[in-house]
Structure formats: C-alpha cells, structure tokens
C-alpha cells in the first residue's frame, strides 16, 4: 500500500463525504483502519463533535484479537456505547475503504448489536 493507494482512498473519501453528513438526528459512524488496529467514532457534523468512540487499542478483548475478530469486537463496542448515549440510527462512513473484510465485519457487528444504518 503505497502513496498512490492513499491518494486514491483520499479521492474516494472526498466523494463519499460530499453525500454523507452526520446530524444530531443521525450522526455519522466513521471507520479508520490501520495495519494493526481499527477505530470507530460517531460524529455529529453539525456541531463538529465526536459523540462516542471505540478502538481496538482501548478494548482489551479487541486488542488481543486480530483481523475480522478484532473489528467485530469494536463494532459491538461502538453499538453498545451508542445505545447508552441514546443513539439508535447512524449514517455509515467507510472513509474511502472498500466495504470488505474488517470494515464490513465492524459494520455487521454494529448492526447485530442494534445500531441501525
């Protein structure tokens, strides 16, 4: 994954972000994945505030797991935190990544835990 793939992801990300906006009624669930960890945060773009966040670095179970299992732990954690904050519906922002592998696993785990998008 070189510089050209990061540039490509940046262009895809900009295209998607023109359409996907988080509001107070439906905040945005943004996903970031690095080579080692995966991060998710729920953002209200109107206020520019992060409402809830979860990552594989902070969650002990997720940190010990790897790959898809790690993403599933983070997806379940973000959904649980969102429910406790009173958030039921979100808009999913894959952040320029393909909806495949770890990103898909995180999204499906969040859906299974009760988050609607």
N, C-alpha and C positions, 0 to 999 in steps of 0.2 A: 504494500500500500504506500505508494509514493506521493509526491506533491500533486501530480495530476489527478489522482483519485480524490484527494482532499478538495481540490478546486472544483471537480465535478460534483462532489457532495455539497459544497457550498452553493453552487448554482441551483441544484435541486432544492436545497433548503430554502433559498430565497423565493423560488417559485411557489413552494408549498406555503410558506409563511405569508404570502400575499393573500391567500384564501383562508388560512386557519388563524382565527383570532380567539383568544380566551376572554370571556366576560365574567362578571360576577355570577351570572346565572349558569353559565357553562364555561368553567376555566379550562385552560389548555394543559394536557398531560404531555410533557416534553421528555424525550428519552435521549440519553447520551451514553454511548458505549466506547470504552477504551479497550485496549488489548486485554487488560486484566480484569477490569471492573465494569459495572453497569450502574447508571444513575437515572433516577426519575424524579421529576418535580411537577407539581401542579401550580400553574401560574395564572394570575388574574392580570391580563394585559392592560386593562383599563386603568388600574392603579399602579401597574408595574411592580407587583408584589408576588413573591413566592409564598403560597399558602401552606403547602405540605411538600416534604421531600423524603426520599428514601434512596439508599445506595447500598451496594454490596460491601462497601468499606465499613459502614457503621453497623450493619446487621451481622451478628456473629455466624448465624446459620448460612447466610448467603456468602459470607467471606470464605467459609470453609468449603463451600461447593464451587463448582466451576461450570462455565458454559451455560447451557439451557437451564439446568437446575438452579444455578445462581440467579438467572433472570426471572425464573418462576417465583423464587423467594422474594425478590424485590417487588415484583408485580403484586403479590399478595400483601406485602407490607404497605405499599403505597395505597392500595384499595382500603385497607384497614384504617390507616391514618386519615384518609379522605372521609370515610364514613364517620369517624369520630369528630371530624371537623364540620360535619353536616353537608358534605359534598356528595351528590348522588350521580350527576352527569358531568362528563368532561368531553373535550374535543381532543382527539389523539394527534399528536405531532411526532412523526417518526424522525424528524430532524435530518432529513436527507438520506437516511439509511434505507435499504430495501426492507420491505415488510417480510422478513425471512429470518429464521434462526432465533437469535437471542431477543431481537426486537419483537418478533411475533410471539415468542414464549412469554415475555413480560406482559404484552397486551392481553393475551388469552388468560393468563393467571389473574390479572386485574379484573377482567370480565367475570371470571369464575367466582371471584371473591365479592362480586356485587356491584362493581363500578360499571356504569352504562356509557357506552360510546359506540 
